[in-house]
Amino acid sequence: MTTTDGLPQRTPRGDLWQQKGWPRELDGATSEDVAGLNLNLFTADFMFPILVLDEAAVDHNIRTMAQFCKDHGVSLAPHGKTPMSPELAQRQLEAGAWAITAATASQARIFRGFGVERVLIAHQLIDPAGVRWAWDELQEDPDARIICLVDSIDGVAAMEAALAGRGDGTPVDVLVELGVPGGRTGCRTIKDAVQVAHRAAASPRLRLVGTEGYEGVVDPAATDFAGVDAFLEEIRSLTERLAAESLFDHLDEVIVTAGGSTFPDRVVAVLNGNWDLGRPVRLVIRPGCYVTHDSRMYLDSGPFGKRTPMDDYPALQPALWLWSYVVSRPEPDLALLGFGRRDVSYDAHRPIPMAVHRADDVRHLAGELEVFGLNDQHAYVRVPRGFDLRVGDIVRCGISHPCTTLERWRVIPLIDDEFNVVGVVRTFF
């Protein structure tokens, strides 16, 4: 068989042949078949490097965050942009998540396509196609709920212009976003936010349902939390002001949402409870990276890691591991691993060697090896003189900042403690 351009056609059946690292003998298999194939990371013909997810760690992290939200009576809308995975979104919803957060209309459309009923878009919808998609989705499915942000009168006008000519229908829910000077989006003052809220409330196409902010841009390295807490208090003040001006009188509940992966504990401490708006307040936090966690950035920064360990909750566990062969030892203090920038994140920190696998032995590391450089397909590792590391050894690396690692892989094996593949996580970036 040949293709239309005359080249030989050798396309296998199924979809796994298209994915990085998966064994060649899976011709005909799909990602839905994987759990029943009895694959093992080291005995099946996986082609390294390979990114894997630790099933026990994923389960632990989902249960820990769900318990935290349940104990404090807050709602969870995990930021689905981290893995963009229907399997992980479904597990989070089954564990009690109220919604899934997306960053764009395109991401929201993907989650709606996988049956997610309630999507919070933590962004302004300005592009006409995205606005029209949200409107049409709400008209087609009476059970759907799509919530997005507004931070300017011009933004409200842009949404209305995109919907010009549409008939009457279910409005798009919006939250007024409060920001900080020098930060990202969001009104810079409460006065500006009040004006935007009045404009949104007057729109027949929109429905004002609450307020939003992202405290992670205030001071991500803060240890005293004064700036973060002050910003969260401003969100409270804005919400109370809008209620006092009767902008929430049409609602059964007011939504207040903040809280990324770094400061969800401060959001709960400052914004949970002591509301007097004449109706209930639903506080929604939006961490995303907790589901996979990592071995550096969030290990050091979040409330479930080293920053401010909470006695009532176990630490989150790193669930993402990149396994790669040592492909060269050209100098006594240098090793080259067979992965690079095409495979792993490096925007926050470089990968961290955590263990060496040789035959049936796994040797855990305590900082002896360091990745000090990356090419597209090679990692440069500094090796202490005398350290036993050979060509053919397999090194397990942890990562820092899961978002930009996950986007490089489409079908990721879920493995158990014996390195057996018990399922897959698909990503849709």
C-alpha positions in Angstrom: 0.0 0.0 0.0 1.2 3.5 -0.8 0.1 7.0 0.2 -1.2 9.5 -2.4 2.3 11.0 -2.7 3.8 7.6 -3.5 5.5 7.0 -0.2 5.2 3.5 1.5 2.3 3.3 3.8 3.1 1.5 7.1 0.6 3.1 9.5 -0.3 0.7 12.3 -3.8 0.3 13.6 -4.9 1.9 16.9 -3.5 5.2 18.3 -0.6 4.2 20.6 1.9 3.9 17.8 1.7 7.7 17.5 2.7 8.4 21.1 6.2 8.9 22.4 7.7 5.9 24.1 5.0 3.3 23.7 6.0 -0.3 22.7 5.9 -1.2 19.1 4.0 -4.5 19.7 0.9 -2.6 20.6 -0.2 -2.4 16.9 -4.0 -2.2 17.0 -4.2 -1.2 20.7 -5.8 2.0 21.8 -5.3 4.0 25.0 -8.5 2.5 26.3 -7.0 -1.0 26.0 -3.9 -0.3 28.1 -5.0 -1.4 31.6 -5.7 -4.9 30.4 -2.4 -5.5 28.5 -0.2 -6.4 31.6 2.6 -4.0 30.6 5.5 -3.2 32.8 7.8 -0.2 32.4 11.0 -2.2 32.3 9.9 -5.5 30.7 7.7 -4.3 27.9 9.5 -2.6 25.0 8.9 1.0 26.1 11.2 3.3 24.2 12.9 5.7 26.5 12.7 8.5 27.5 9.3 8.0 28.9 7.2 10.2 31.2 5.1 8.3 33.7 2.6 9.1 36.4 2.6 7.4 39.8 -0.9 6.1 40.4 -0.7 6.0 44.2 0.7 9.6 44.3 -2.1 10.9 42.0 -4.7 9.3 44.2 -3.1 10.6 47.4 -3.0 14.1 46.0 -6.6 14.2 44.8 -7.9 12.8 48.1 -5.8 15.2 50.2 -7.1 18.3 48.4 -10.6 17.0 48.4 -10.4 16.5 52.2 -9.0 19.9 52.7 -11.9 21.5 50.8 -14.5 19.4 52.6 -13.1 20.2 56.0 -13.2 23.9 55.3 -16.5 24.0 53.5 -15.0 25.5 50.3 -15.6 24.4 46.7 -12.8 23.2 44.4 -12.5 24.1 40.7 -9.1 22.6 39.9 -7.3 24.4 37.1 -7.5 21.9 34.3 -4.9 23.7 32.2 -2.2 21.9 34.1 -2.7 18.5 32.6 -5.6 19.1 30.1 -6.6 15.6 30.8 -10.2 14.1 30.8 -9.1 11.2 33.0 -7.7 13.5 35.7 -10.6 15.9 35.5 -13.1 13.0 35.9 -11.2 11.7 39.0 -11.2 15.2 40.5 -14.9 15.6 39.9 -15.6 12.2 41.3 -13.7 13.2 44.5 -16.0 16.2 44.9 -14.7 19.0 42.7 -17.5 21.6 42.0 -16.2 22.6 38.5 -13.1 22.5 36.3 -11.2 25.7 35.6 -9.9 26.5 32.1 -7.7 29.3 30.9 -9.2 29.8 27.5 -12.4 29.2 25.5 -10.6 26.4 23.6 -9.7 24.6 26.8 -13.3 25.0 28.1 -14.6 23.6 24.9 -12.4 20.5 25.3 -13.7 19.9 28.9 -17.3 20.4 27.8 -16.6 17.9 25.0 -15.6 15.4 27.6 -18.9 16.0 29.6 -17.8 18.5 32.2 -21.0 20.3 33.2 -19.6 23.3 35.0 -16.5 25.2 33.6 -14.9 28.3 35.1 -12.8 30.2 32.6 -10.3 32.2 34.6 -9.8 34.7 31.9 -11.5 37.4 29.9 -13.4 36.2 26.8 -12.7 38.9 24.2 -12.3 37.0 20.9 -15.7 36.8 19.2 -15.5 33.1 18.4 -14.9 32.2 22.0 -17.8 34.4 23.2 -20.2 33.0 20.7 -19.1 29.4 21.6 -19.9 30.0 25.2 -23.3 31.6 24.4 -24.2 28.8 22.0 -23.1 26.1 24.4 -25.4 27.5 27.1 -28.4 27.6 24.7 -27.8 24.0 23.5 -27.4 22.4 27.0 -29.6 23.6 29.8 -27.4 21.9 32.4 -24.3 23.6 31.3 -22.7 26.4 33.2 -19.9 28.6 31.8 -18.4 31.4 33.9 -15.7 33.8 32.8 -14.1 37.1 33.9 -14.5 40.7 33.1 -12.1 43.5 34.1 -13.0 46.5 31.8 -16.0 48.2 30.3 -14.4 47.7 26.9 -14.3 44.0 27.7 -18.0 43.9 28.4 -18.7 45.8 25.2 -16.6 43.4 23.2 -18.6 40.4 24.5 -21.9 42.2 23.7 -20.6 43.0 20.2 -19.7 39.4 19.6 -23.3 38.4 20.5 -25.0 41.0 18.4 -27.8 39.4 16.5 -28.3 36.5 18.8 -31.8 36.2 20.2 -32.8 36.0 23.8 -31.3 33.2 25.8 -29.3 32.1 28.8 -26.8 34.8 29.7 -23.0 34.1 30.2 -22.1 34.3 33.8 -19.2 36.7 34.6 -17.1 37.5 37.6 -15.5 40.9 38.1 -11.7 40.4 38.4 -9.6 42.5 40.8 -5.9 42.7 40.0 -2.8 44.3 41.4 -0.5 47.0 40.0 2.2 45.4 37.9 0.3 42.1 37.9 -1.7 40.4 35.2 -5.3 41.1 34.3 -7.9 42.5 36.7 -9.2 46.0 37.7 -6.5 47.9 39.5 -8.8 49.6 42.0 -12.1 48.8 43.7 -13.6 51.9 42.2 -12.8 50.6 38.6 -14.1 47.2 39.5 -17.4 48.6 40.7 -17.9 50.5 37.5 -17.2 47.3 35.5 -19.6 45.4 37.7 -22.4 47.9 37.0 -21.8 47.7 33.3 -21.8 43.9 33.3 -25.0 43.8 35.5 -26.8 46.1 33.0 -26.0 43.8 30.0 -28.8 41.6 28.8 -26.2 39.1 27.5 -24.3 38.7 30.8 -25.1 37.8 34.4 -22.9 39.1 37.2 -22.4 36.3 39.7 -19.5 37.3 41.9 -15.8 38.4 42.1 -12.4 36.9 41.3 -8.8 37.5 41.9 -5.4 35.7 41.6 -3.2 36.2 44.6 -0.3 34.2 43.1 1.1 37.3 41.3 1.3 39.4 44.5 4.5 37.9 45.9 5.0 34.2 45.1 8.1 34.0 47.4 6.5 35.7 50.4 6.8 34.0 53.7 4.9 36.5 55.9 1.8 36.6 53.6 1.0 40.3 54.4 0.7 41.3 50.7 -1.3 38.2 49.8 -3.7 38.7 52.7 -4.1 42.4 52.0 -5.1 41.6 48.4 -7.6 39.0 49.5 -9.1 41.5 51.9 -9.6 43.8 48.9 -11.5 41.1 47.2 -13.7 40.8 50.3 -14.2 44.6 50.3 -15.1 44.6 46.6 -17.6 41.8 47.1 -19.3 43.6 50.0 -19.4 46.8 48.1 -21.2 45.2 45.1 -23.7 43.5 47.5 -24.3 46.8 49.2 -25.1 48.4 45.8 -27.7 45.6 45.1 -25.8 44.0 42.2 -26.3 40.5 43.6 -29.9 40.7 44.5 -30.9 38.4 41.7 -28.7 35.6 42.9 -29.2 32.5 45.1 -25.5 32.6 46.0 -22.5 34.8 45.3 -19.3 33.2 43.9 -16.0 34.4 45.3 -12.9 32.7 43.8 -9.2 32.9 44.2 -6.4 30.5 45.1 -3.9 28.9 42.9 -1.5 26.1 44.0 0.7 28.4 46.1 -1.7 30.1 48.5 -5.0 28.2 48.8 -4.6 28.1 52.6 -4.4 31.9 52.7 -7.5 32.2 50.6 -9.4 29.9 53.0 -8.0 31.8 56.0 -9.0 35.3 54.7 -12.1 34.7 52.6 -13.9 31.7 54.2 -16.7 32.8 56.4 -17.9 36.0 58.1 -19.9 37.1 55.1 -23.1 39.1 55.5 -24.4 39.6 51.9 -28.0 38.6 52.5 -27.3 35.3 50.6 -24.8 32.5 50.8 -21.2 32.9 49.4 -19.6 30.0 47.6 -15.8 30.3 48.0 -14.0 28.5 45.2 -10.3 27.7 45.1 -8.6 26.8 41.8 -5.2 25.0 42.4 -4.2 22.9 39.4 -0.6 21.6 40.0 -1.5 19.7 43.1 -2.8 16.7 41.2 0.7 15.8 40.0 2.7 18.0 42.3 6.4 18.1 41.4 9.9 17.7 42.9 11.0 21.3 43.2 8.8 24.4 42.5 5.6 23.3 44.3 7.5 21.0 46.7 9.1 24.2 48.1 6.3 26.7 47.8 2.8 25.4 48.6 1.0 24.8 51.9 1.1 21.0 51.4 4.9 21.1 50.9 7.8 22.6 52.7 6.6 26.2 52.9 4.1 26.0 55.7 3.3 22.3 56.4 -0.2 21.8 57.8 -0.3 19.3 60.6 -3.8 18.1 59.7 -2.9 17.1 56.2 -0.1 14.9 54.7 2.3 16.5 52.2 1.5 16.2 48.6 3.6 13.6 46.7 5.4 14.1 43.4 3.7 12.0 40.8 5.5 12.8 37.6 8.7 11.0 36.7 10.8 11.0 33.6 12.9 7.9 33.0 15.8 8.0 30.6 18.9 6.0 29.8 22.4 7.1 30.3 23.5 7.2 26.7 27.1 8.4 27.1 29.9 8.8 29.7 32.4 10.8 27.6 34.3 12.3 30.6 34.7 11.2 34.2 32.5 13.9 35.6 30.0 14.0 32.8 27.0 11.8 31.7 24.5 12.4 28.9 20.9 11.3 29.4 18.7 10.7 26.4 16.1 13.4 27.0 16.1 17.1 26.5 14.0 20.2 26.1 11.5 18.4 23.8 10.6 16.1 26.7 10.6 18.1 30.0 10.1 21.5 31.6 13.0 23.8 32.2 11.2 27.2 32.6 11.4 27.1 36.4 14.2 24.6 37.2 16.0 21.8 35.4 15.0 18.2 36.1 16.3 16.6 39.3 17.9 13.1 39.2 16.2 11.1 41.9 17.1 7.4 41.3 19.2 5.1 39.2 17.7 1.8 37.9 20.1 -1.0 37.0 18.8 -4.5 36.3 16.5 -5.3 39.2 18.0 -2.7 41.6 16.8 0.9 42.2 19.3 3.2 43.9 17.7 6.3 45.3 19.8 9.5 45.1 20.3 12.3 47.6 21.6 15.1 45.3 24.7 13.3 44.0 23.8 14.0 40.4 22.9 17.4 38.8 21.4 18.2 35.4 23.3 21.4 34.5 22.3 21.8 30.8 19.7 20.7 28.2 19.8 20.4 24.4 16.7 19.4 22.4 17.4 15.6 23.1 20.2 15.5 25.6 20.6 16.3 29.3 24.0 17.1 30.7 24.6 15.6 34.1 27.4 16.5 36.5 28.7 13.3 38.1 31.0 13.2 41.2 34.3 11.4 40.5 34.0 7.8 41.6 30.2 7.7 41.4 29.1 4.5 39.8 27.0 5.5 36.8 27.3 3.5 33.6 26.0 3.7 30.0 22.8 1.7 30.0 21.7 2.7 33.5 18.2 4.3 33.7 17.9 7.5 35.6 14.6 8.7 37.1 14.2 12.5 37.2 11.7 14.6 39.0 10.5 17.8 37.4 9.8 21.3 38.4 6.6 23.0 37.2 4.4 20.2 35.8 2.5 22.3 33.3 5.3 22.6 30.8 6.2 18.9 31.1 2.7 17.6 30.6 2.2 19.6 27.4 5.0 17.6 25.7 3.3 14.2 26.1 -0.1 13.0 24.8 -0.6 9.5 26.4 1.2 9.0 29.7 1.3 5.6 31.5 -0.1 5.3 35.0 2.2 2.9 37.0 1.9 1.2 40.3 4.6 0.5 42.8 5.9 -2.4 40.8 6.1 -0.3 37.6 3.1 -2.1 36.1 1.0 0.0 33.8 -2.5 0.3 35.3 -4.0 2.9 33.0 -3.2 6.0 31.0 -3.7 9.8 31.3 -4.3 11.6 28.0 -3.6 15.2 27.5 -5.2 17.6 25.0 -3.0 20.7 24.5 
